Amino acid sequence: FPVAILAQERVEAGSPHTIMAVGKNKRLTKGKKGGKKKVGDPFLKKEWYDVKAPTPFLVRSVGKTLVTKSQGKKLASDGLRGRVCE
């Protein structure tokens, strides 16, 4: 009986028979990293302050003003400094 011997070809990296991937795998099935930042109401971060006039005035209560709340080293009182009422 004739016996056929099958020989495996050894494919080397530089040979013309090598098949390599072209381009980049875009991973279309995977979701995007880091979702969108939630947009909140900016007025939730504010605080109301009473504006009072100096003692010589008969009516001390002038009104109210809005200031961003204290957060970390940024104080609300710093946001009030330098404001002028007309």
MOLINRA-V707441 format. One record per residue. N is the residue number from 1. RES is the residue in three letters. PSI is psi in whole degrees, -180 to 180 (NA if undefined). D_LAST is the distance of its C-alpha to the last C-alpha in Angstrom with 2 decimals. Layout:
# MOLINRA-V707441
<<N	RES	PSI	D_LAST> <N	RES	PSI	D_LAST>>
This chain:
# MOLINRA-V707441
<<1	PHE	129	113.73> <2	PRO	132	111.42> <3	VAL	124	108.23> <4	ALA	128	105.11> <5	ILE	120	102.92> <6	LEU	125	99.29> <7	ALA	133	97.45> <8	GLN	135	93.71> <9	GLU	136	92.15> <10	ARG	120	89.91> <11	VAL	124	86.78> <12	GLU	161	85.24> <13	ALA	-34	81.69> <14	GLY	-2	82.65> <15	SER	158	85.13> <16	PRO	-12	84.55> <17	HIS	-8	84.99> <18	THR	133	81.79> <19	ILE	123	79.03> <20	MET	153	75.50> <21	ALA	142	72.20> <22	VAL	131	70.28> <23	GLY	-163	66.48> <24	LYS	144	64.13> <25	ASN	113	64.06> <26	LYS	-12	60.76> <27	ARG	61	60.91> <28	LEU	-25	59.87> <29	THR	-20	60.41> <30	LYS	143	57.92> <31	GLY	169	54.27> <32	LYS	147	51.34> <33	LYS	143	50.08> <34	GLY	98	46.57> <35	GLY	176	45.13> <36	LYS	149	41.85> <37	LYS	132	38.67> <38	LYS	132	37.33> <39	VAL	117	33.98> <40	GLY	172	31.93> <41	ASP	122	28.77> <42	PRO	-22	25.85> <43	PHE	-11	23.93> <44	LEU	-19	26.78> <45	LYS	11	25.65> <46	LYS	160	22.12> <47	GLU	142	21.02> <48	TRP	136	18.35> <49	TYR	144	16.55> <50	ASP	135	15.01> <51	VAL	124	11.71> <52	LYS	143	12.58> <53	ALA	161	11.34> <54	PRO	165	13.94> <55	THR	-37	17.08> <56	PRO	-24	16.65> <57	PHE	142	14.25> <58	LEU	-45	16.45> <59	VAL	109	14.59> <60	ARG	-36	14.15> <61	SER	113	13.50> <62	VAL	-42	9.87> <63	GLY	-158	11.09> <64	LYS	155	12.92> <65	THR	154	12.81> <66	LEU	133	15.86> <67	VAL	145	17.78> <68	THR	136	21.28> <69	LYS	157	23.89> <70	SER	140	25.76> <71	GLN	112	28.86> <72	GLY	-126	31.37> <73	LYS	-7	29.92> <74	LYS	110	26.50> <75	LEU	149	24.39> <76	ALA	-34	21.38> <77	SER	-30	19.87> <78	ASP	-32	20.03> <79	GLY	-22	17.91> <80	LEU	-26	15.08> <81	ARG	137	15.30> <82	GLY	1	13.05> <83	ARG	142	10.04> <84	VAL	130	6.60> <85	CYS	140	3.79> <86	GLU	NA	0.00>>
